[in-house]
């Protein structure tokens, strides 16, 4: 498994992903900062915490930008898999179990690093706006839940990518699914937990900000994310077995 994971990590140049993630996250932050500064007196009168910024700054990244970027990242990886006939080779030697574990671990590591990058930018914004660092660090439990949601969505895209060999076809599915998820997160946030692309919005609590610090909400959302991760692993394995040699 270690060899498979190492290959997963180094086989593609994903510098574009980190740059795009930083750029879109920064764009979201600008929106949050702008909204907060425009109504700062009102927010301060209400004793606002950093959640006053989070609700706006994380909205577009969690509901649209990050699902699309993660989907495009896995689309690139999976099209490369097909071009190099790696899936066919792994299937020939019966390595589907190792492959599923490796791609799950890789997706989780990417998700953790993505959430960390997002959190660092949020920390910088919090310091810039004069919030206590401890107040911004209180976001960390939610960022971990968000990383779980990212992992689940990546596994679904990987499963799709095992069957669809072309980058454009995988990205098309990702874009359509992400746009549907965006609409669901905005119009019907309560349903976002049952749809993987919208799961990021549910995990970040951007549409239910009152539950942001609620331990019960985080545990329940984390359980939903873990359930989707397990379903995603099963989905990848099924698609792997059905893939043509």
C-alpha positions as CSV (number, residue, x, y, z in Angstrom):
1,X,0.0,0.0,0.0
2,X,2.9,2.4,0.8
3,X,4.2,2.1,-2.7
4,X,0.7,2.7,-4.2
5,X,0.3,5.8,-2.0
6,X,3.7,7.1,-2.9
7,X,2.8,6.8,-6.5
8,X,-0.5,8.5,-6.0
9,X,1.3,11.4,-4.3
10,X,4.0,12.0,-7.0
11,X,2.5,11.0,-10.3
12,X,0.8,14.3,-11.0
13,X,1.9,18.0,-10.8
14,X,-0.9,19.5,-8.7
15,X,0.8,22.9,-8.0
16,X,-2.1,24.5,-9.9
17,X,-4.5,23.1,-7.4
18,X,-2.9,24.7,-4.4
19,X,-2.6,28.1,-6.3
20,X,-6.2,27.9,-7.3
21,X,-7.4,26.9,-3.8
22,X,-5.4,29.8,-2.3
23,X,-6.8,32.2,-4.9
24,X,-10.4,31.2,-4.6
25,X,-10.2,31.1,-0.8
26,X,-8.7,34.6,-0.8
27,X,-11.5,35.8,-3.0
28,X,-14.0,34.4,-0.5
29,X,-12.1,36.1,2.3
30,X,-12.3,39.5,0.5
31,X,-16.1,39.1,0.3
32,X,-16.2,38.3,4.0
33,X,-13.9,41.1,5.0
34,X,-15.8,43.6,2.9
35,X,-19.1,42.5,4.4
36,X,-17.8,42.8,7.9
37,X,-16.1,46.1,7.5
38,X,-19.2,47.6,5.8
39,X,-21.3,46.8,8.9
40,X,-18.5,46.7,11.5
41,X,-20.3,49.0,14.0
42,X,-23.4,46.8,13.9
43,X,-21.4,43.6,14.3
44,X,-19.4,45.0,17.2
45,X,-22.5,46.2,18.9
46,X,-23.8,42.7,18.8
47,X,-20.6,41.3,20.3
48,X,-19.7,39.5,17.0
49,X,-17.1,36.8,16.9
50,X,-15.1,35.7,13.9
51,X,-18.2,33.8,12.7
52,X,-19.5,37.2,11.3
53,X,-16.7,36.9,8.8
54,X,-16.8,33.1,8.3
55,X,-20.4,33.1,7.2
56,X,-19.6,35.2,4.2
57,X,-15.9,34.3,3.5
58,X,-16.5,30.5,3.5
59,X,-19.8,30.5,1.6
60,X,-18.6,30.4,-2.1
61,X,-15.4,28.3,-1.4
62,X,-17.3,25.7,0.5
63,X,-20.4,25.6,-1.7
64,X,-18.8,25.9,-5.1
65,X,-15.1,26.6,-5.5
66,X,-13.6,23.8,-3.5
67,X,-15.9,21.0,-4.8
68,X,-15.0,22.0,-8.4
69,X,-11.3,22.2,-7.6
70,X,-11.2,18.9,-5.8
71,X,-13.2,17.3,-8.6
72,X,-10.8,18.7,-11.3
73,X,-7.8,17.5,-9.3
74,X,-9.2,14.0,-9.2
75,X,-10.2,14.2,-12.8
76,X,-6.6,15.0,-13.8
77,X,-5.4,12.1,-11.7
78,X,-7.9,9.6,-13.0
79,X,-7.4,10.5,-16.7
80,X,-3.7,10.0,-16.1
81,X,-4.4,6.6,-14.6
82,X,-6.2,5.5,-17.7
83,X,-3.6,7.0,-20.1
84,X,-0.9,5.0,-18.3
85,X,-3.2,1.9,-18.0
86,X,-2.4,1.8,-14.3
87,X,-5.9,0.7,-13.3
88,X,-5.7,-2.2,-15.8
89,X,-2.3,-3.3,-14.4
90,X,-3.5,-3.1,-10.8
91,X,-6.7,-5.0,-11.7
92,X,-4.6,-7.7,-13.3
93,X,-2.7,-8.4,-10.2
94,X,-5.8,-8.1,-7.9
95,X,-4.7,-5.0,-6.1
96,X,-8.0,-3.3,-5.8
97,X,-8.0,-3.4,-2.0
98,X,-4.6,-1.7,-1.8
99,X,-5.7,0.8,-4.4
100,X,-8.9,1.8,-2.6
101,X,-7.0,2.2,0.7
102,X,-4.2,4.2,-1.0
103,X,-6.5,6.6,-2.8
104,X,-8.6,7.1,0.3
105,X,-5.5,8.0,2.4
106,X,-4.3,10.3,-0.4
107,X,-7.6,12.0,-0.6
108,X,-7.7,12.5,3.2
109,X,-4.2,13.9,3.2
110,X,-5.0,16.3,0.4
111,X,-8.2,17.3,2.3
112,X,-6.4,17.9,5.5
113,X,-3.8,20.1,3.8
114,X,-6.5,21.9,1.9
115,X,-8.4,22.6,5.1
116,X,-5.2,23.7,6.8
117,X,-4.5,26.2,4.0
118,X,-8.0,27.5,4.2
119,X,-7.6,27.9,7.9
120,X,-4.3,29.7,7.7
121,X,-5.9,32.3,5.4
122,X,-8.8,32.6,7.7
123,X,-6.3,33.1,10.6
124,X,-4.6,35.9,8.7
125,X,-7.9,37.6,8.0
126,X,-8.9,37.3,11.7
127,X,-5.6,39.0,12.8
128,X,-6.1,41.7,10.1
129,X,-9.6,42.5,11.4
130,X,-8.4,42.6,15.0
131,X,-10.0,39.4,16.3
132,X,-8.2,37.4,19.0
133,X,-6.2,34.6,17.5
134,X,-7.9,32.2,20.0
135,X,-11.2,33.2,18.4
136,X,-10.0,32.3,15.0
137,X,-8.4,29.0,16.2
138,X,-11.9,28.0,17.4
139,X,-12.6,27.2,13.8
140,X,-10.3,24.2,13.8
141,X,-12.8,21.5,14.8
142,X,-15.1,22.6,11.9
143,X,-12.1,22.6,9.5
144,X,-11.5,18.9,10.4
145,X,-15.1,18.1,9.7
146,X,-14.8,20.0,6.4
147,X,-11.7,17.9,5.6
148,X,-13.8,14.7,6.0
149,X,-16.4,16.1,3.6
150,X,-13.7,16.9,1.1
151,X,-12.4,13.3,1.4
152,X,-15.9,11.9,0.7
153,X,-16.4,14.0,-2.4
154,X,-13.0,13.1,-3.8
155,X,-13.8,9.4,-3.4
156,X,-17.0,9.8,-5.4
157,X,-15.1,11.5,-8.2
158,X,-12.4,8.8,-8.1
159,X,-15.2,6.2,-8.5
160,X,-16.6,8.1,-11.4
161,X,-13.1,8.5,-12.9
162,X,-12.4,4.7,-12.7
163,X,-15.2,4.3,-15.3
164,X,-14.9,7.5,-17.3
165,X,-11.5,7.6,-18.9
166,X,-11.4,11.1,-20.4
167,X,-10.5,14.2,-18.4
168,X,-13.2,16.3,-20.1
169,X,-16.0,13.8,-19.4
170,X,-15.0,13.5,-15.7
171,X,-14.8,17.3,-15.3
172,X,-18.2,17.7,-17.0
173,X,-19.8,15.4,-14.5
174,X,-18.0,17.3,-11.7
175,X,-19.2,20.7,-12.9
176,X,-22.8,19.6,-13.3
177,X,-22.8,17.8,-9.9
178,X,-21.1,20.8,-8.2
179,X,-23.5,23.3,-9.6
180,X,-26.4,21.2,-8.5
181,X,-24.8,21.0,-5.1
182,X,-24.4,24.8,-5.0
183,X,-28.0,25.2,-5.7
184,X,-29.0,22.7,-3.1
185,X,-26.7,24.3,-0.4
186,X,-28.3,27.7,-1.0
187,X,-31.9,26.7,-1.5
188,X,-32.2,23.6,0.6
189,X,-29.3,23.4,3.1
190,X,-31.0,20.8,5.2
191,X,-30.7,18.4,2.2
192,X,-27.0,19.0,1.5
193,X,-25.9,16.2,3.8
194,X,-27.3,13.6,1.4
195,X,-25.5,14.9,-1.7
196,X,-21.7,14.6,-1.7
197,X,-20.8,17.9,-3.6
198,X,-23.0,19.8,-1.2
199,X,-21.6,18.0,1.9
200,X,-18.8,20.6,2.2
201,X,-21.4,23.3,2.8
202,X,-23.1,21.2,5.4
203,X,-19.8,20.4,7.1
204,X,-18.7,24.1,7.2
205,X,-22.0,25.2,8.6
206,X,-22.0,28.3,6.4
207,X,-25.8,27.9,5.9
208,X,-26.5,27.1,9.6
209,X,-24.0,29.3,11.4
210,X,-25.9,29.0,14.7
211,X,-24.7,25.4,14.9
212,X,-21.1,26.1,14.1
213,X,-19.7,25.5,17.6
214,X,-22.3,22.9,18.6
215,X,-20.5,19.7,19.5
216,X,-23.6,17.6,18.7
217,X,-23.8,19.1,15.3
218,X,-20.1,18.5,14.6
219,X,-20.3,14.9,15.7
220,X,-23.4,14.2,13.7
221,X,-21.9,15.9,10.6
222,X,-18.7,14.0,11.1
223,X,-20.6,10.7,11.3
224,X,-22.4,11.6,8.0
225,X,-19.1,12.4,6.4
226,X,-17.6,9.1,7.6
227,X,-20.6,7.3,6.2
228,X,-20.1,8.9,2.8
229,X,-16.4,8.0,3.0
230,X,-17.2,4.4,3.5
231,X,-19.8,4.5,0.7
232,X,-17.2,6.2,-1.5
233,X,-14.7,3.5,-0.8
234,X,-17.3,0.9,-1.7
235,X,-18.2,2.8,-4.8
236,X,-14.5,3.0,-5.9
237,X,-14.1,-0.7,-5.3
238,X,-17.2,-1.6,-7.3
239,X,-16.1,0.6,-10.2
240,X,-12.6,-0.8,-10.1
241,X,-14.0,-4.4,-10.4
242,X,-16.2,-3.3,-13.3
243,X,-13.4,-1.4,-15.1
244,X,-12.3,-2.8,-18.5
245,X,-8.8,-4.2,-18.8
